[in-house]
């Protein structure tokens, strides 16, 4: 999967630095994906448990704002971040010890992706459907349980990754190893606003869509059913788009939220760019 850019540019960089170190990238779904999102975190009292959360991670790049690339993993791997983690994505050995303030990665469909910690069945599913992200789970409130199984063919580049306490990118320690986590946030799929920092998690509107399928309510919420829910039909103050283009129904809304699942070192942020 990995391909180190060891050309003249890197040799020149090495001459300007002192020593080298290793960098390992991992991915992790945190408790919200591995265990559950508890009812107290939902505004309307639902509990969500994932049984699968597949992501295709690739195009990992370590560089600086001057455009110098020190490591570039061209391939992609598929991970189920519902499984206990963190799990290693790629390891870059012997990088020049320095600050590298431009780290980026992609979650995108890949016909040539390799299996990280997933089965051949999972790999075949993503490749056959052209999906980069797929999740299965259940939402429960009282005696009501709704299943969901959603796949998305999104191609998203996560750029300018930074952490509020650790700054931009990463630092390669001289003679040591730095571990950098690409954290997946499964709670984002249930936010009720695309822009507001005060967005709440809700599932009532998603659950209500179940009755809109051709067979009526069957206990499973599909993307096709979400597509039938116009955002203008929902309560005022919920499901705000912040002016995002082409987000008109709940399927559009959830799809837009999926682009925000990729994070950096826990609560760190990247700038997601649709491609």
Secondary structure by P-SEA (a helix, b strand, c coil): cccccccaaaaaaaaaccccbbbbbbbbbcccccccccccccccbbbbbbcbbbbbbcbbbbbcccccccccccbbbbbccccccccccccccccccccccccccccccccccccccccaaaaaaaaaacccbbbbbbbbcccbbbbbbbbbbbbbbbccccccccccbbbbcccbbbbbbbbbbcccccccccccccbbbbcaaaaaacccccccccccccaaaaaacccccccccccccccccccccaaaaaaaaaaacccccccbbbbbbcc
